[in-house]
Amino acid sequence: MKKRILSGITPSGSALHIGNYFGAVKPQIELQNDNETYYFVADLHALTTVQDKAGLEKNITNVILDYLALGLDPQKCVFFRQSDVPAHSQMMVVLGNYVTLGHMQRMHAYKDKLQKGVTVDAVNMGLFNYPILMAADILLYKPEFIPVGEDQRQHVEITRDMAESFNKKYGNVLVLPEPMISKEVGRIVGTDGSRKMSKSLGNVISIFEDEEVIHKQIMGCYTDPNRKKATDPGRVEGNPVFVFHDLINDDKNEVADLKQRYGKGQVGDVEVKERLFEAHKRLFSKARQTRKALERDQEALRAILRDGANKASRVANATLEEVYSSIGIINSLNK
Ligand code: TYM
């Protein structure tokens, strides 16, 4: 049975990293084969942090190219830009009435800011309202599943709460979505070895950056701090370099051999990292070529986004119309 599935990426950084890829994009690509899938670039969400015109334009283009190059197939999924479907913004205005200020104040992204010492005067309303726009993104398409990383779980939960509160008043109009989060790859650790890999923390391994940049990211990766020399037995368990090997390296014999030698003090960190860099090049070389080709064909890119926007709008507007009718807003959309 085909399931309806939806997910998105915010173009808040310059490009995708392997946390995005293994935690979200790869599962999303696998799902597009046997399901009805909607994937989009959440350009309006990026405004919470990116407020320079050139920077935002560049980020959006990059994420569109990255997403497609990694394997999103616009023949199989509906691929679009959030701002191309105005229903997202319209639905957000409605949904804000079915969630309380208290609930919004308990959201992690907001609370984390305050905990880091940021004052309420420095938190813009776009950031505070972020979960409402995300709920609008989701509920318009009535998806059953939302494939995302662990950091998005709370956003899907508050979306369910909004839908439930709406449905209680108006009947079963909205569908309550389920988060689809992998236990194994739902939270990929960063190169610092402790925190989640994240654009804003600068602890990423990129996918499409220049090779020198990726080499530097890999060589700077945290390993076993107790190991002074290559002949000291090293710790494999929990070592981020081996976490990345397990994810990236298609040569499983090499990974097993490196782990064994590392544990016995028979291989240096530099060699383990160089092998990781080679594996990264192998895994993403095809995507890099695809990305270059896409970049050259701007007209094809525009056509993909136009087509995606049309298909997404049809679904989104139908739900918006139903929502307006349910709440008593009778206008030119539904009359
Ligand atoms: P964003 O752009 O921060 O991240 C995109 C996807 O990558 C996942 N991810 C990770 N997964 C595992 N380990 C990591 N270290 C890691 N870092 C990021 C994220 O969980 C996400 O799935 N708010 C969303 C975008 C969004 C959205 C939506 C998603 C907007 N509207 C509606 C689903 C449905 C975000 O900022 O993701």
Boltz pocket constraint, residues with backbone or C-beta under 6 A from the ligand:
constraints:
  - pocket:
      binder: B
      contacts: [[A, 6], [A, 7], [A, 8], [A, 9], [A, 10], [A, 11], [A, 12], [A, 19], [A, 20], [A, 21], [A, 22], [A, 23], [A, 24], [A, 25], [A, 42], [A, 45], [A, 133], [A, 134], [A, 137], [A, 138], [A, 146], [A, 147], [A, 148], [A, 149], [A, 150], [A, 151], [A, 152], [A, 155], [A, 185], [A, 186], [A, 187], [A, 188], [A, 189], [A, 196], [A, 197], [A, 198]]
      max_distance: 6.0
